[in-house]
Amino acid sequence: MRLPILSVLLVYSISAFAQNSKLNDTSIKLTGQMRSNLIKASKNNGKLDYWTRIKGHEFEGEMIEHDFYAAKEDAALIKWAYDLTIAGVKNKTDIISLYEELKGHKANNNELNYIDYAYHKALEKPLMKSIAYE
């Protein structure tokens, strides 16, 4: 008798959790206009442009975490991908395609690793404003 009751409670709990997860989902679906706006914001000193301000200093080091340093160019990519994820672009494929469109070339393995790092950091710490402002 206990097993059917526990099964019903388990199904009910899973259903409630799934509905609650959908309500808390802050991911956005990228439309053509949104892609265009994000690309525009990532250029010419836009809100997401971390590259213009480091021109001439791209290969200098910058601390990302306590024991993790990267070139400023790579740090800019990490900050950009992090901010996109925090803003709701939760599909890593979308972030990669946006980056490739922005830079005009296919992302290499290092760039993919930095995007992956930023993506996972953003998902780990959703309440953090941005690593760009630390």
C-alpha positions in Angstrom: 0.0 0.0 0.0 2.9 2.4 0.8 4.5 1.9 -2.6 1.6 3.3 -4.7 1.2 6.3 -2.4 4.9 7.0 -2.5 4.8 6.7 -6.3 2.0 9.2 -6.6 3.7 11.6 -4.3 6.9 11.3 -6.3 5.1 11.9 -9.6 3.4 14.9 -8.0 6.7 16.3 -6.7 8.4 15.9 -10.0 5.5 17.6 -11.8 5.5 20.5 -9.4 9.3 20.9 -9.7 9.1 20.9 -13.5 6.4 23.5 -13.5 8.3 25.7 -11.1 11.5 25.3 -13.2 9.6 26.5 -16.2 8.4 29.6 -14.3 11.9 30.4 -13.2 13.4 29.9 -16.7 14.9 33.2 -17.7 16.3 32.1 -21.1 15.4 34.0 -24.2 14.8 32.8 -27.7 17.0 34.8 -30.1 15.1 36.4 -32.9 16.7 38.1 -35.9 16.2 41.5 -34.3 17.6 40.4 -31.0 20.7 39.0 -32.7 21.1 42.3 -34.6 20.8 44.3 -31.4 23.3 42.1 -29.5 25.8 42.3 -32.4 25.4 46.1 -32.4 25.9 46.3 -28.6 29.1 44.3 -29.0 30.7 46.8 -31.3 31.8 50.5 -31.3 31.9 51.0 -27.5 28.4 49.4 -27.1 27.3 48.0 -23.7 28.7 44.6 -24.6 31.9 45.8 -26.4 34.9 44.6 -24.3 37.3 44.7 -27.2 37.5 48.4 -28.2 38.8 49.5 -24.8 41.7 47.1 -24.9 43.0 47.9 -28.3 46.8 47.8 -28.2 46.8 45.9 -25.0 45.2 42.6 -26.2 48.0 40.4 -25.1 48.6 41.8 -21.6 47.4 39.6 -18.8 44.3 40.0 -16.7 43.2 38.1 -13.6 39.9 36.3 -14.2 39.8 34.4 -10.9 42.1 33.9 -7.9 44.6 31.8 -9.9 43.4 32.1 -13.4 44.9 34.7 -15.7 44.1 35.3 -19.4 45.2 37.7 -22.1 42.9 40.8 -22.1 41.6 39.7 -25.5 40.5 36.3 -24.0 39.2 38.0 -20.9 37.0 40.2 -23.1 35.5 37.1 -24.7 34.9 35.6 -21.2 33.2 38.8 -20.0 31.1 39.1 -23.1 29.9 35.4 -23.1 29.2 35.7 -19.3 27.1 38.8 -19.7 25.1 37.2 -22.6 24.4 34.2 -20.5 23.4 36.3 -17.5 21.2 38.4 -19.8 19.3 35.3 -20.8 21.0 33.8 -23.8 21.2 30.3 -22.2 21.9 28.4 -25.5 25.6 28.0 -25.9 25.2 27.4 -29.6 23.6 30.8 -29.9 26.4 32.5 -28.1 29.0 30.8 -30.3 27.1 31.7 -33.5 26.8 35.3 -32.2 30.6 35.4 -31.5 31.4 34.0 -35.0 29.1 36.6 -36.6 30.6 39.4 -34.6 34.2 38.4 -35.3 33.7 37.2 -38.9 35.4 33.8 -38.4 34.8 30.4 -37.0 35.6 30.1 -33.3 38.8 28.2 -32.6 39.2 25.7 -29.8 40.6 28.3 -27.3 37.7 30.6 -28.0 35.2 27.8 -27.6 36.9 26.9 -24.2 36.6 30.5 -23.0 32.9 30.7 -24.0 32.3 27.4 -22.3 34.1 28.6 -19.1 32.0 31.9 -19.1 28.8 30.0 -19.8 29.2 27.6 -16.9 30.4 30.4 -14.5 27.3 32.4 -15.3 25.0 29.4 -14.7 26.8 28.7 -11.4 26.4 32.2 -10.0 23.2 33.6 -11.5 22.9 36.3 -8.8 26.3 37.7 -9.6 26.1 40.9 -11.6 29.0 40.2 -13.9 32.6 39.2 -13.7 33.3 42.2 -15.9 32.7 44.5 -12.9 34.7 42.6 -10.3 
